[in-house]
Amino acid sequence: MSFRDNLQHLRAERHMTQEQLAMLLGVSRQSVTKWEAEKSQPEMDKLLKICQIFECSLDELVTGDLTGRAAPDAAATIPAGPPTDVCGYDEHQRMMALKIPAGIAVILVGIAIGLFFEGAHDLAPVGARDGLFVIIVLAGVLVGLAFLVPAGMEHAAFQKAHPYVEDFYTEDDRAKARRDFSTGLIAGIAFIFAGIGCLIMVEPMAENAALFFLLFFIALGVWWIVRSGMLLGRTNVAAYNKSVADDLEVEDIVAAEVDESMRSALLDRKRRSRKLEAVCGAIMIAATIIALALLFAPVLTAPDMDSWTPEGTSAMWFWVAWPIGGMLCGIVALLWEAFGHSER
């Protein structure tokens, strides 16, 4: 019995399509097709992963006969019918929709708590009334990063392991996600309005407490809005597949087991993305040079340095260069994307 026969039998036994097996292995469907046509062989790490998926040894898979083995439990099979989530995509995206908003909200809550205690205690005999504020804010940032950094690393690892995901969401799933997003958006805005209301009512009595309630409710609102948006975005599987080329490095794309047309498309998109990054980087460097010129030119040309003030000079507006640079980058990105699509 050959590897091809064993693989075909194991797939059929578990009601698994080539696309589903490819998603589990992090390769393209064309790679699985070539394996079953005996036009190529999987690498050792893929063979070991196949053994793990089908619960068999390497010898049994490559040289044995698995057709006579007892059928697996029903829980281990993939139901026949429409595409299903075989690589844990939905679970992964739901995890991201918890950790990312939580990290952002924790940072905002840390700032809120810091503002509440600002100036409340001296940490040193001289000049440390803001020290407690800084410590609390830094602690909030660290806790927030404890959510954000692992989530980003897990997402990068998931993308590398699953560069392509077959769309398994139904129209009912997407409609429910849209309804949930509308509810979350309204709830988030309501929390932000509640924070503004607290600011208006409490500020005359206690400014620090008013700022605390404002940022606390803003944190709740941001949590609802970001989470709802990410849960809605997870149903756009095509956008996920498209983003993989932007996030993976060139070495990962070259090493991926995909057909040549897909590899060429991914590399082309990566090259276009790097060109866009270079153009936007040049724009922001130019904006920085202009900002520094606006800031220091009036100072260097002033006849009397002691009486010089920024009012009425270009130094007042040096910061405008960066927002304008950011807007120019956005315009270039839109035109770049449109030009790329017209080329294709």
C-alpha positions as CSV (number, residue, x, y, z in Angstrom):
1,M,0.0,0.0,0.0
2,S,1.4,3.4,-1.0
3,F,1.4,6.7,0.8
4,R,-1.1,8.0,-1.7
5,D,-3.6,5.2,-1.1
6,N,-3.2,5.6,2.7
7,L,-3.8,9.4,2.5
8,Q,-6.8,9.1,0.3
9,H,-8.3,6.4,2.5
10,L,-7.7,8.4,5.7
11,R,-9.3,11.5,4.2
12,A,-12.3,9.6,3.0
13,E,-12.6,7.9,6.4
14,R,-12.8,11.2,8.2
15,H,-15.0,12.9,5.5
16,M,-12.1,15.4,4.9
17,T,-11.7,17.3,1.7
18,Q,-8.3,18.2,0.2
19,E,-8.9,21.8,1.2
20,Q,-9.6,20.9,4.8
21,L,-6.5,18.8,5.1
22,A,-4.5,21.6,3.4
23,M,-5.7,24.1,6.0
24,L,-4.8,21.7,8.9
25,L,-1.3,21.4,7.4
26,G,-0.8,25.0,6.4
27,V,-0.3,24.2,2.7
28,S,-2.3,24.8,-0.5
29,R,-4.9,22.4,-1.9
30,Q,-2.7,21.9,-4.9
31,S,0.0,20.5,-2.7
32,V,-2.3,17.8,-1.4
33,T,-3.4,17.1,-4.9
34,K,0.2,16.5,-6.0
35,W,0.8,14.2,-3.1
36,E,-2.2,12.1,-4.0
37,A,-1.2,12.1,-7.7
38,E,2.3,11.0,-6.6
39,K,3.8,14.0,-8.3
40,S,5.6,15.2,-5.2
41,Q,6.1,14.1,-1.6
42,P,5.5,16.1,1.6
43,E,8.4,17.2,3.7
44,M,9.1,15.4,7.0
45,D,7.4,18.0,9.2
46,K,4.2,17.6,7.1
47,L,4.4,13.8,7.3
48,L,4.6,14.0,11.1
49,K,1.7,16.4,11.2
50,I,-0.4,14.0,9.0
51,C,0.5,11.2,11.5
52,Q,-0.7,13.4,14.3
53,I,-4.0,14.3,12.6
54,F,-4.8,10.7,11.6
55,E,-3.4,9.1,14.7
56,C,-1.0,6.7,13.0
57,S,2.7,6.1,12.9
58,L,5.1,7.3,10.2
59,D,5.8,3.7,9.1
60,E,2.1,2.9,8.8
61,L,1.5,6.1,6.8
62,V,4.3,5.7,4.3
63,T,4.7,1.9,3.9
64,G,1.8,0.3,5.8
65,D,-1.8,-0.5,5.0
66,L,-4.3,1.6,6.9
67,T,-7.3,0.6,4.9
68,G,-8.1,-2.3,7.3
69,R,-7.8,-0.2,10.5
70,A,-10.9,0.3,12.6
71,A,-12.8,3.5,11.7
72,P,-12.2,6.4,14.1
73,D,-14.8,7.7,16.6
74,A,-17.4,10.0,15.2
75,A,-16.0,12.9,17.1
76,A,-12.7,12.6,15.2
77,T,-14.4,12.8,11.8
78,I,-15.3,15.9,9.8
79,P,-19.1,16.0,9.0
80,A,-19.9,15.7,5.3
81,G,-21.6,18.7,3.7
82,P,-20.6,22.4,3.5
83,P,-17.1,23.6,4.5
84,T,-16.4,23.5,8.2
85,D,-13.8,25.2,10.5
86,V,-11.1,22.5,10.7
87,C,-8.2,24.6,11.8
88,G,-9.7,26.5,14.7
89,Y,-10.0,29.8,12.8
90,D,-13.2,30.9,14.6
91,E,-11.9,30.1,18.0
92,H,-8.6,31.9,17.3
93,Q,-10.4,35.0,16.1
94,R,-12.7,35.0,19.1
95,M,-9.6,34.8,21.4
96,M,-8.1,37.8,19.5
97,A,-11.4,39.7,20.0
98,L,-11.0,39.2,23.7
99,K,-7.3,39.9,24.3
100,I,-6.8,42.9,22.0
101,P,-9.8,45.0,23.3
102,A,-8.9,43.9,26.9
103,G,-5.3,45.2,26.4
104,I,-6.4,48.5,25.1
105,A,-9.1,48.9,27.8
106,V,-6.6,48.1,30.6
107,I,-4.2,50.8,29.4
108,L,-7.0,53.4,29.4
109,V,-8.2,52.2,32.9
110,G,-4.6,52.6,34.1
111,I,-4.5,56.2,32.9
112,A,-7.9,56.8,34.6
113,I,-6.7,55.4,37.9
114,G,-3.5,57.4,37.6
115,L,-5.5,60.6,37.1
116,F,-7.6,59.8,40.1
117,F,-4.6,59.6,42.4
118,E,-2.6,62.3,40.7
119,G,-1.0,64.6,43.3
120,A,-2.6,62.6,46.2
121,H,0.7,61.4,47.7
122,D,4.3,62.5,47.8
123,L,6.7,59.7,46.9
124,A,9.8,61.8,47.8
125,P,10.5,64.9,49.8
126,V,10.8,67.2,46.8
127,G,9.1,67.2,43.3
128,A,7.4,63.8,43.2
129,R,3.7,64.6,43.5
130,D,3.2,63.2,40.0
131,G,5.3,60.1,40.7
132,L,2.3,58.0,41.7
133,F,0.5,58.9,38.5
134,V,3.5,57.8,36.4
135,I,3.8,54.5,38.3
136,I,0.1,53.6,37.9
137,V,0.1,54.5,34.2
138,L,3.2,52.5,33.6
139,A,1.7,49.5,35.5
140,G,-1.4,49.8,33.3
141,V,0.6,49.8,30.2
142,L,2.5,46.7,31.3
143,V,-0.7,44.9,32.1
144,G,-2.1,45.9,28.7
145,L,1.0,44.8,26.9
146,A,0.6,41.4,28.7
147,F,-2.6,41.0,26.7
148,L,-1.5,42.6,23.4
149,V,2.0,41.1,22.9
150,P,1.1,37.4,23.3
151,A,-2.0,37.9,21.2
152,G,0.1,39.4,18.4
153,M,2.6,36.5,18.6
154,E,-0.2,33.9,18.6
155,H,-1.8,35.5,15.5
156,A,1.5,35.6,13.7
157,A,2.0,31.9,14.5
158,F,-1.5,31.1,13.3
159,Q,-1.0,32.9,10.0
160,K,2.2,31.1,9.4
161,A,0.6,27.7,10.2
162,H,-2.6,28.5,8.2
163,P,-1.8,30.8,5.2
164,Y,-5.1,29.9,3.6
165,V,-8.5,29.3,5.3
166,E,-11.5,28.0,3.4
167,D,-14.6,30.3,3.9
168,F,-17.0,28.3,6.1
169,Y,-19.3,31.1,7.4
170,T,-22.9,31.1,6.2
171,E,-25.0,34.1,5.4
172,D,-26.8,33.6,8.7
173,D,-23.5,33.8,10.5
174,R,-22.6,37.0,8.8
175,A,-26.0,38.5,9.4
176,K,-25.7,37.7,13.1
177,A,-22.2,39.2,13.2
178,R,-23.6,42.4,11.7
179,R,-26.4,42.6,14.2
180,D,-24.0,41.9,17.1
181,F,-21.7,44.7,15.7
182,S,-24.6,47.2,15.7
183,T,-25.5,46.3,19.3
184,G,-21.8,46.5,20.4
185,L,-21.3,49.9,18.6
186,I,-24.4,51.4,20.2
187,A,-23.3,50.1,23.6
188,G,-19.8,51.5,23.2
189,I,-21.1,54.9,22.2
190,A,-23.5,54.8,25.1
191,F,-20.6,54.2,27.5
192,I,-18.6,57.0,26.0
193,F,-21.6,59.4,26.4
194,A,-22.0,58.2,30.0
195,G,-18.4,59.2,30.6
196,I,-19.0,62.6,29.2
197,G,-22.1,63.0,31.4
198,C,-20.0,62.0,34.5
199,L,-17.4,64.6,33.5
200,I,-20.0,67.3,33.3
201,M,-21.7,66.5,36.6
202,V,-18.6,65.6,38.7
203,E,-16.0,68.1,37.5
204,P,-17.3,71.0,39.6
205,M,-16.8,68.9,42.7
206,A,-13.8,66.8,42.0
207,E,-11.8,67.2,38.8
208,N,-9.7,64.1,39.3
209,A,-12.7,61.9,39.9
210,A,-14.4,63.4,36.9
211,L,-11.5,62.5,34.6
212,F,-11.4,59.0,36.2
213,F,-15.0,58.4,35.3
214,L,-14.6,59.8,31.8
215,L,-11.7,57.6,30.9
216,F,-13.2,54.5,32.7
217,F,-16.4,54.7,30.7
218,I,-14.4,55.5,27.5
219,A,-12.4,52.3,28.2
220,L,-15.6,50.3,28.4
221,G,-16.9,51.9,25.2
222,V,-13.7,51.2,23.4
223,W,-13.8,47.5,24.6
224,W,-17.3,47.1,23.2
225,I,-16.6,48.8,19.9
226,V,-13.2,47.1,19.2
227,R,-14.5,43.7,20.2
228,S,-17.6,44.0,18.1
229,G,-15.6,45.2,15.1
230,M,-13.2,42.3,15.4
231,L,-16.0,39.7,15.7
232,L,-17.6,41.2,12.6
233,G,-14.2,41.2,10.7
234,R,-13.5,37.6,11.5
235,T,-16.4,36.6,9.1
236,N,-14.4,38.2,6.2
237,V,-12.2,35.2,5.6
238,A,-11.2,36.6,2.2
239,A,-9.6,39.6,3.9
240,Y,-7.7,37.2,6.2
241,N,-6.3,35.3,3.3
242,K,-5.4,38.5,1.6
243,S,-3.6,39.9,4.7
244,V,-1.4,36.8,5.0
245,A,0.8,38.0,2.2
246,D,1.3,41.4,4.0
247,D,2.2,39.8,7.3
248,L,4.4,36.8,6.3
249,E,8.0,37.4,5.5
250,V,9.4,36.7,2.0
251,E,11.3,33.7,3.4
252,D,8.1,32.2,4.7
253,I,6.3,32.6,1.4
254,V,9.2,31.1,-0.5
255,A,9.3,28.1,1.9
256,A,5.5,27.6,1.9
257,E,4.2,24.5,0.1
258,V,2.0,26.3,-2.4
259,D,1.7,26.1,-6.2
260,E,3.8,28.5,-8.3
261,S,1.0,30.8,-9.3
262,M,-0.1,31.4,-5.7
263,R,3.6,31.9,-4.6
264,S,4.1,34.4,-7.4
265,A,0.9,36.3,-6.4
266,L,2.0,36.3,-2.8
267,L,5.5,37.5,-3.6
268,D,4.1,40.2,-5.9
269,R,1.8,41.5,-3.3
270,K,4.7,41.5,-0.7
271,R,6.9,43.5,-3.1
272,R,4.1,46.0,-3.7
273,S,3.6,46.3,0.1
274,R,7.3,46.9,0.7
275,K,7.4,49.6,-2.0
276,L,4.4,51.3,-0.4
277,E,6.1,51.2,3.0
278,A,9.2,52.8,1.4
279,V,7.2,55.6,-0.2
280,C,5.3,56.3,3.1
281,G,8.6,56.2,5.0
282,A,10.1,58.8,2.6
283,I,7.0,61.0,3.0
284,M,7.2,60.9,6.8
285,I,10.9,61.6,6.8
286,A,10.2,64.6,4.5
287,A,7.4,65.7,6.9
288,T,9.9,65.5,9.8
289,I,12.4,67.7,8.0
290,I,9.8,70.3,7.2
291,A,8.5,70.3,10.8
292,L,12.0,70.8,12.1
293,A,12.6,73.6,9.6
294,L,9.3,75.3,10.7
295,L,10.3,75.0,14.3
296,F,13.9,76.2,14.2
297,A,14.0,78.5,11.2
298,P,12.4,81.4,13.1
299,V,14.6,80.8,16.1
300,L,17.8,80.9,14.0
301,T,16.8,84.0,12.1
302,A,15.4,86.0,15.1
303,P,17.5,89.1,15.8
304,D,16.9,89.0,19.5
305,M,16.9,85.5,21.0
306,D,16.0,86.6,24.5
307,S,12.7,88.2,23.4
308,W,11.7,85.6,20.8
309,T,8.4,83.8,21.2
310,P,6.8,81.3,18.9
311,E,3.5,83.2,18.6
312,G,3.0,84.5,15.1
313,T,5.8,82.4,13.6
314,S,6.0,79.1,11.7
315,A,7.2,77.5,14.9
316,M,3.6,77.5,16.1
317,W,2.6,75.1,13.3
318,F,5.5,72.8,13.1
319,W,3.4,69.9,14.4
320,V,1.0,70.2,11.4
321,A,3.6,68.6,9.1
322,W,3.1,65.1,10.6
323,P,-0.7,65.0,10.2
324,I,-0.4,66.2,6.7
325,G,2.3,63.5,6.0
326,G,0.0,60.9,7.5
327,M,-2.9,62.0,5.2
328,L,-0.6,62.0,2.2
329,C,0.4,58.4,3.1
330,G,-3.3,57.5,3.2
331,I,-3.9,59.0,-0.2
332,V,-0.8,57.3,-1.7
333,A,-2.0,53.9,-0.2
334,L,-5.4,54.3,-1.8
335,L,-4.0,55.2,-5.2
336,W,-1.4,52.4,-4.9
337,E,-4.1,49.9,-4.2
338,A,-6.2,51.1,-7.1
339,F,-3.3,51.1,-9.5
340,G,-2.4,47.6,-8.4
341,H,-5.9,46.4,-9.1
342,S,-6.0,48.1,-12.5
343,E,-2.7,46.3,-13.4
344,R,-4.2,42.9,-12.5
